[in-house]
Amino acid sequence: MRWIMGRRARAQVLGMSDKGPWGGGGSEGSSGGGAGGGDDGPRNPWSMPPGGRRGKPGGGSTSLEDFLKRARSGGPGGGGPQLPANVGRLWGAAVAVLVVIWIAFTSIHSIEPQERGVVTMFGSYSRTLNPGIQLTLPAPIARVQVEDVQNTRTEVFPAGGSQPNLMLTGDQNIADLAYSVRWNIKSPEDYVFEIKNPQETVRAVAESAMRAAVAGVNLTTAIGSGRGEIEAEVQTRMQGLLDEYQSGVRVLGVSIQKAAAPAEVDDAFKAVTAAQQEAQSNLNRSRAYAQQVIARAQGDATEFDKIYEQYRMAPDVTRRRLYYETMEQVLTRADKTIVQPGTQTYLPLPEVRRQQATPEAEAPAAATPTAPTAQPTGAAR
């Protein structure tokens, strides 16, 4: 803009003179003038003006000096180029709009339900914004860092997933463990200000707690039935350390995905584990059988006590009843048929009774016995 106004000023300076570029014509001593010596021709710029000095009579500056001064000053009257009056107003309005937009974008904050906003005033903690539309001072006076406090982060160990993660157990053996840790943000202000790298801190604390827990058990417990206890112990250790650091982190859980012996001795340990499981299964079956026998014996003892009470009140009747019941049980399993005296039988009664008693059983391989002959009176078979 200044370059354009300067060009305009130079054009005005050149236009004010009605003479040529060498000044007015017709002065005394002009070698390039006309015959009459008037002002019609151009004056020689190298000729000495009257009085022995270039420039205007009386010591004034030349036209070139005037031109340069006017070009520097911006015009004939000086003072530089003059802008239109409405241009300044437009610039002021544009600046005001930019300031309003900046304040609106840096002062109004929309916090989601699962988020919290940590406000810093000149770099120092000021307050925590709850969900909703919140107002703060504009930046750079106040700044807001939004954190998702409900998002569950998961750290997997080992990081690549394929490399072994060897740990030393309490009985000087080595176990290969793969596990994961779930955590989220408990205190946004502590999470932002107290620890520099939260993720790296959680990973370091998790690995330290897991190694300490595995070092307190033997290999059988670490790769067998002790996983639940190890997970609970690691979670407790981690939460305690992170609370000491004031990290603002909450440990949600620890899960062991794989716990095994190193690959070099894995087959042997699998065989040992299978034998232990079989031994435990046999032990469980033996305990179940023992419980059945004990329950049956207790039932028989209770029944005997009841019969003894009846025997004390009526010995003869009870004794006869026991005899009949015992004979019924014994004769039920015997292959005998009792026939009244004087009865003639034509059917193989033992075989018929056997088939009626066990209709689903297979027929015996032996031949069917012949019908018994008539016996004398009082005989029984």
C-alpha positions in Angstrom: 0.0 0.0 0.0 2.8 2.4 0.8 4.5 1.6 -2.4 1.4 2.4 -4.4 0.9 5.7 -2.6 4.5 6.6 -3.1 4.2 6.1 -6.9 1.1 8.3 -6.8 3.0 11.0 -5.0 5.9 10.9 -7.5 3.4 11.3 -10.3 2.0 14.4 -8.6 5.4 15.9 -8.2 6.2 15.3 -11.9 2.9 16.7 -12.9 3.3 20.0 -11.0 6.0 21.3 -13.3 5.1 22.4 -16.8 8.7 22.2 -17.9 10.9 19.4 -19.1 13.0 17.2 -17.1 15.9 19.6 -17.2 13.9 22.5 -15.7 12.6 25.7 -17.4 14.0 26.9 -20.7 15.2 30.4 -21.9 17.7 31.3 -19.1 20.8 33.2 -19.7 23.7 31.2 -21.0 21.6 28.4 -22.4 23.4 26.7 -25.2 20.5 24.6 -26.3 17.9 27.5 -26.4 16.2 29.0 -29.4 17.3 31.9 -31.4 15.4 34.4 -29.2 16.9 33.1 -26.0 13.4 32.7 -24.5 11.9 29.9 -22.3 10.9 27.7 -25.2 13.8 25.3 -25.2 15.2 23.1 -22.4 18.0 24.4 -20.3 21.4 22.6 -20.3 21.7 20.8 -17.0 25.5 21.0 -17.1 25.7 24.8 -17.7 26.4 27.0 -14.7 23.3 28.9 -13.7 23.5 32.7 -13.1 25.3 33.6 -9.9 27.7 30.6 -10.2 25.5 28.2 -8.3 23.0 25.6 -9.4 19.6 25.8 -8.0 17.1 28.6 -7.6 18.2 32.1 -7.1 18.5 33.0 -3.5 19.9 29.6 -2.4 16.8 27.4 -2.9 16.9 23.7 -3.6 16.8 22.3 -7.1 13.9 20.5 -8.7 15.5 17.1 -8.2 15.9 17.7 -4.5 12.3 18.9 -4.3 11.2 15.8 -6.1 13.1 13.5 -3.6 11.8 15.4 -0.6 8.2 15.2 -1.8 8.6 11.6 -2.7 9.9 10.8 0.8 7.1 12.9 2.5 4.4 11.2 0.4 3.1 14.2 -1.4 3.2 17.9 -2.0 2.0 18.7 1.4 3.9 16.0 3.3 2.4 13.8 6.0 2.5 10.5 4.1 -0.3 8.8 2.2 -3.7 9.3 3.5 -6.0 6.3 3.7 -9.8 6.5 3.3 -11.6 7.0 6.5 -13.7 3.7 6.3 -10.5 1.5 5.9 -9.5 2.0 9.6 -12.9 1.2 10.8 -12.9 -2.1 8.8 -9.6 -3.1 10.3 -10.9 -2.3 13.8 -14.1 -4.4 13.3 -12.0 -7.3 11.9 -9.8 -7.3 15.0 -12.8 -7.1 17.3 -14.4 -10.1 15.6 -11.2 -12.1 15.9 -10.9 -11.3 19.6 -14.5 -12.4 20.2 -14.0 -15.7 18.3 -10.8 -16.4 20.3 -12.5 -15.7 23.6 -15.5 -17.9 22.7 -13.4 -20.8 21.6 -11.1 -20.7 24.6 -13.6 -19.8 27.3 -16.6 -22.0 26.6 -16.0 -25.8 27.1 -18.4 -28.7 26.6 -17.5 -31.6 29.0 -19.1 -35.0 28.2 -20.6 -37.2 31.0 -17.6 -39.5 31.0 -15.1 -36.7 31.0 -13.6 -34.2 33.5 -11.7 -31.0 32.7 -8.6 -29.9 34.6 -8.2 -26.1 34.6 -4.8 -24.5 34.9 -4.3 -20.8 35.6 -1.0 -19.6 34.3 0.2 -23.2 34.4 -1.0 -23.9 38.0 -3.9 -26.2 39.0 -7.1 -24.2 39.5 -10.1 -26.5 39.6 -11.8 -29.5 37.9 -14.7 -29.1 35.6 -17.7 -31.4 35.9 -19.8 -32.5 32.9 -21.8 -29.8 31.1 -21.1 -26.4 29.5 -18.4 -24.7 31.6 -16.8 -21.2 31.4 -13.2 -20.3 32.1 -11.0 -17.3 31.4 -9.6 -17.2 27.8 -6.3 -18.7 26.8 -3.5 -18.2 27.5 -4.7 -17.1 31.0 -6.6 -20.4 31.6 -6.2 -23.7 29.8 -8.4 -26.9 30.1 -7.1 -30.5 29.7 -10.0 -32.9 29.2 -9.6 -36.5 30.4 -11.9 -39.5 30.0 -12.3 -41.0 33.5 -14.5 -43.9 32.5 -12.4 -45.3 29.7 -10.8 -48.6 30.7 -7.2 -48.9 29.6 -5.6 -52.4 29.3 -2.0 -53.2 29.6 -0.8 -56.5 28.2 2.3 -58.3 29.4 4.5 -59.1 27.6 4.0 -56.2 25.2 4.6 -58.2 22.0 2.5 -61.1 23.1 4.8 -63.7 21.5 8.0 -63.4 23.6 8.3 -65.4 26.9 7.9 -63.5 30.2 10.0 -65.5 32.6 9.7 -65.1 36.4 11.5 -66.7 39.3 9.2 -68.6 41.8 9.7 -69.2 45.5 11.1 -72.7 45.0 13.9 -71.5 42.6 12.0 -72.5 39.5 11.1 -70.4 36.4 7.5 -69.8 35.2 6.4 -68.2 32.0 3.4 -65.8 32.7 1.3 -63.8 30.3 -1.2 -61.4 32.0 -3.1 -58.2 31.6 -4.0 -55.2 33.8 -7.2 -53.1 33.5 -7.2 -49.5 34.9 -8.8 -46.1 34.6 -8.5 -42.6 36.0 -9.6 -42.0 39.6 -8.5 -38.4 40.2 -8.0 -36.3 37.0 -5.9 -33.6 38.8 -3.5 -36.1 40.2 -3.3 -38.0 36.9 -2.4 -34.8 35.1 0.1 -33.3 37.6 1.6 -36.0 39.8 3.1 -38.4 37.2 4.7 -37.6 33.9 4.1 -40.8 32.0 1.0 -42.6 33.5 1.0 -45.6 31.1 4.7 -46.3 31.7 4.2 -45.9 35.4 1.3 -48.4 35.5 3.3 -50.9 33.5 6.3 -50.7 35.8 4.2 -51.0 38.9 2.3 -54.0 37.5 5.5 -55.9 36.5 7.0 -55.2 39.9 3.9 -56.4 41.8 3.6 -59.6 39.7 7.2 -60.6 40.2 6.9 -60.0 44.0 3.7 -62.2 44.1 5.2 -65.0 42.0 8.4 -65.0 44.2 6.3 -65.9 47.2 4.8 -69.1 45.8 6.1 -72.3 44.3 5.9 -73.3 40.7 3.0 -75.7 41.2 0.9 -73.0 42.7 1.9 -70.4 40.2 0.9 -72.5 37.2 -1.9 -74.4 38.9 -4.6 -73.6 41.4 -3.0 -70.4 42.8 -3.8 -68.1 39.9 -6.7 -66.4 41.7 -4.7 -65.7 44.8 -1.8 -64.2 42.7 -4.2 -62.0 40.8 -5.8 -60.6 44.0 -2.4 -60.0 45.6 -1.0 -58.2 42.5 -4.1 -55.9 42.3 -3.7 -55.0 46.0 0.0 -54.3 45.7 -0.5 -52.2 42.6 -3.2 -50.1 44.1 -1.1 -49.5 47.2 2.0 -48.3 45.2 0.0 -46.1 42.9 -1.8 -44.5 45.9 1.6 -43.8 47.4 2.6 -42.0 44.2 -0.7 -40.1 44.2 -1.1 -41.1 40.6 -4.9 -40.8 40.4 -5.1 -44.3 38.9 -7.6 -47.0 39.9 -6.7 -50.7 39.2 -9.8 -52.5 38.0 -8.4 -56.0 37.8 -5.5 -58.4 36.9 -6.0 -61.4 34.7 -3.5 -64.2 34.1 -3.9 -65.6 30.6 -1.1 -68.1 30.6 1.0 -69.7 33.4 3.3 -72.5 32.4 6.7 -73.8 32.7 9.4 -72.8 30.2 9.1 -74.4 26.8 12.2 -76.6 27.4 10.5 -78.5 30.3 6.9 -77.9 29.5 6.1 -81.5 28.5 7.5 -82.9 31.7 5.5 -80.4 33.7 2.3 -81.3 31.8 2.8 -84.9 32.7 3.2 -84.0 36.3 0.1 -81.8 36.2 -1.9 -84.6 34.6 -0.8 -87.1 37.3 -1.7 -84.6 40.0 -5.1 -84.1 38.5 -5.7 -87.9 38.3 -4.6 -88.3 41.9 -7.0 -85.5 43.0 -9.8 -87.2 41.1 -9.2 -90.5 42.7 -9.1 -88.9 46.1 -12.4 -87.2 45.4 -14.0 -90.5 44.4 -12.7 -92.3 47.5 -14.1 -89.5 49.7 -17.4 -89.8 48.0 -17.5 -93.6 48.5 -16.5 -93.1 52.1 -19.4 -90.7 52.6 -21.8 -93.2 51.1 -20.6 -96.1 53.3 -20.8 -93.9 56.4 -24.3 -92.7 55.5 -25.5 -96.3 55.0 -23.9 -97.4 58.3 -25.6 -94.5 60.1 -28.9 -95.5 58.6 -28.5 -99.1 59.6 -27.6 -98.1 63.2 -30.6 -95.8 63.4 -32.9 -98.7 62.1 -31.3 -101.1 64.6 -32.0 -98.7 67.5 -35.6 -98.5 66.5 -35.9 -102.3 66.3 -34.2 -102.6 69.7 -36.8 -100.3 71.2 -39.6 -102.5 69.8 -37.8 -105.7 71.1 -37.6 -104.3 74.6 -41.4 -103.8 74.6 -42.3 -107.1 72.9 -39.4 -109.6 72.6 -41.3 -112.6 71.3 -43.2 -110.7 68.6 -40.2 -108.8 67.5 -38.1 -112.0 67.4 -40.7 -113.8 65.2 -41.0 -110.8 62.9 -37.3 -110.6 62.4 -37.2 -114.3 61.6 -39.9 -114.0 59.0 -38.3 -111.0 57.4 -34.9 -112.7 57.3 -36.3 -115.9 55.8 -38.2 -113.9 53.2 -34.9 -112.2 52.1 -33.1 -115.5 52.0 -35.7 -117.5 50.2 -36.3 -114.7 47.7 -32.8 -115.4 46.2 -33.2 -119.2 46.4 -34.4 -121.2 43.4 -37.0 -123.2 45.3 -40.7 -123.8 45.0 -42.8 -124.7 48.1 -45.7 -127.0 47.2 -48.5 -127.9 49.6 -49.0 -131.6 50.4 -51.2 -133.4 47.8 -50.6 -130.9 45.0 -49.7 -132.1 41.5 -47.7 -129.5 39.5 -47.5 -129.6 35.7 -45.7 -126.3 35.0 -42.0 -125.6 35.6 -42.7 -123.2 38.5 -39.1 -122.2 39.3 -38.5 -121.1 35.7 -41.8 -119.2 35.5 -41.0 -117.4 38.7 -37.5 -116.5 37.5 -38.8 -115.1 34.2 -41.4 -113.1 36.1 -38.8 -111.7 38.5 -36.4 -110.7 35.8 -38.3 -110.1 32.6 -35.5 -108.2 31.0 -32.7 -110.7 31.8 -31.5 -113.2 29.3 -32.8 -116.7 29.2 -30.5 -119.2 31.0 -28.4 -121.4 28.8 -29.2 -124.6 30.8 -32.3 -126.7 29.8 -35.5 -126.2 31.5 -35.9 -128.8 34.4 -38.7 -131.3 34.2 -41.8 -131.0 36.3 -41.3 -132.5 39.8 -43.1 -135.7 40.5 -45.7 -136.1 43.2 -44.2 -136.3 46.6 -45.6 -138.0 49.7 -47.7 -136.1 52.1 -45.7 -133.4 54.0 -42.7 -133.5 51.5 -41.3 -130.1 50.2 -38.8 -129.1 47.7 
